């Protein structure tokens, strides 16, 4: 069959249909993306605040512990010395844990930003893909209507249109077949009634 170079045959129908669907999808996507954005911003702010609080706790605990451990080495009580050593080990573990939490929170904040940007990029790509798909799909509807319109113009102008089959992926084939039957019937009627 003949392949057309233009995909937009009926601008009004094709663009209206395409942009109506894309608009609806965009509104739904914008609402979902808005909810995700609000959640990400809220969670990132909470994580940042928690990091600030953890950093303060870290500094206070470290300061307290340094003060406690700076007691004179002359502490002769073995139990007190052992308790200080145990506290020192616990303190080091706590400091490592706090550092790990701060690092994890910072990673989550970064991941959330990347996730949000990725979703936005995917939405843009989705919109472009949807546009292309819808233009192609509406082309398979507009094409047969365009062909039938040209045949009708030929008949009105007194010409004998050369009917041809539709392309493989065109829609409205049953309607087109009925249209062809009508054209043939009109031709027969013209031959019978000269």
N, C-alpha and C positions, 0 to 999 in steps of 0.2 A: 504494500500500500504506500501511498504518498506520505512522507514524513514532513510535517511542517517545521519550519525553523522557529516560528513564534509560538511560545507557550501561552501567551496571554492573547486570547482571541476575543473574548467578550469581557472587556475590562470591568464593566459594572458588576456583572455576576461573579466573575472569578475573584476580583479583589475584595468585593463586599463579603463574599462567603469566606475567603481566606482570612481576612482581617477580623471578621466576626468571631471565627473559631480561635484565632490566635489571641484576640482580645480577651475572650472568655478564659482561655488557658492562662494568659498572662495575669489576669486578675486573681484567679485561684492561686497561681504560683506566687504572686506578690504577697497575698495574705499568708501563705505558708512560710515564705521567706521572711516576712515581717515578724511572724511569731518566733521563728528560729533566730533571727537577728536580735530580737528583744531578749530572748533566753540567753544567747551567747554573750551579749553585752552585760546582762545582769550577772551571769556566772563568772565572767572574766573580772568584773568589778569586785565580786565577792572573793574571788581567789587572790586578787591584788591586795585587798584589805586583810585577808588572812595571812598573806605573806608579810605584810607590814607588822601585824600583831605577832607573828611567829618570830620575826627579826627582833622585835622589842623584847619578847620573852627570852630569846636566845642571848641577847646582850645583857639583860638583867641577871639571868641565871649564871651566865659566865662570870659576870662581875662579882656576884655573891660567892660563887665557888672560889674564884681567885682570892677573894678576901679571906675565906675560911682556910684555904690551903696555905696562906701566908703566915699562919701561926708559927711561932718559933719552933724550930726543929727540936727544941729542948723538951717537947712533949714526951714525957717518959711513959705515959700510960700506953701500954701495948694495945689495949682494946681501942683506945681513941685513935692511935696511929693506924690500926687495921681498918677502922671505920672510915678514916680519911682516904685510905687507898681504895676501899670499895666504892666510896662516893666519887672518887676521881674516875674510876672505870665507868660507873653509871653515868657520870657527867659526860664523859667522852662519847658514850653510846647515844645519849640524848642529843648531844650536839650534832652527831652524824645523822640521826633521825630527822632532826629539825632541818638540817641542810638538804637532806633528801626530799623532804616534804616541799620545801621552797623550790627546789629544782623541778620536782614533778609538777607543782602548780604552775610554774613559769612555762613548762613544756605544754601543759594543757591549754594555757592562754594562747600560746603560739599556734597549737594545733587547731583551736577553735577559730582563730583568724584565717588560717589556711583553709579550713573546712568551709567557712562562710564564703571566702573568695572562690573556692572551687564550685560551690553550689551556684553562685552567681554566674560563673563562666558556663556551667552546664546549662543553666536556664537560657543564656544568650544563644548557645549552640542549638539547644532544643527549639528555640523560636525560629532560628534560621532554617533548621531541618524541617520543621513543621510548615514553614512558608513554602519551601521547595516542594514538599510532598503534596500540600494542598493545591498549589498552582498546577502541578502535574495531574492531580486527580480531577480538578475542575476542568482541566484541558480535555480530558477524556469525555467530559459531558458537553463542554462548549463546542468541541470539534464536530460531533454529529449535528448539533443544532446549526452550526455555521454552514455545514455541507447542505443540510435541508433548506436553509434560508436561501442559499445560492441557487438551488434547484427551483425553489418557489419563484425567485426573481426571474429565472430563465423562462419558466412557464408563463409568468405574467407578461414577459416581453415577447411571448410567442415562439420562443426557442424550444427545441427538444433537448432536455437535459440528458446527459450521458450518465446514467445511474452507475454507481460503483459500490462495492462493498465497503463497510467501515473497517478501520484498522482493528487489529486483534484485541487491543486493550480498551477500545472505545466502549462507552456505556450507551444505554438507550437503544440497543440493537433490536429489541422487539418493536419498539416504536418506529425505528428506521425501516424495518421490514414492512410494517403497516403503511408507512409513508410511501415506500416503493410500490406496494400493491395499489395504493391510491393513484400514483402517477401512471401506472400501467392501465388502470381502469379509466382514467381520464383520457389517455391515448386511444384506448379502444373506443370510447364514446365519441371521440373526435373523428375516428375513421368511419364509424357507422353513420354519423350525422355530418356529412360534409357541407 
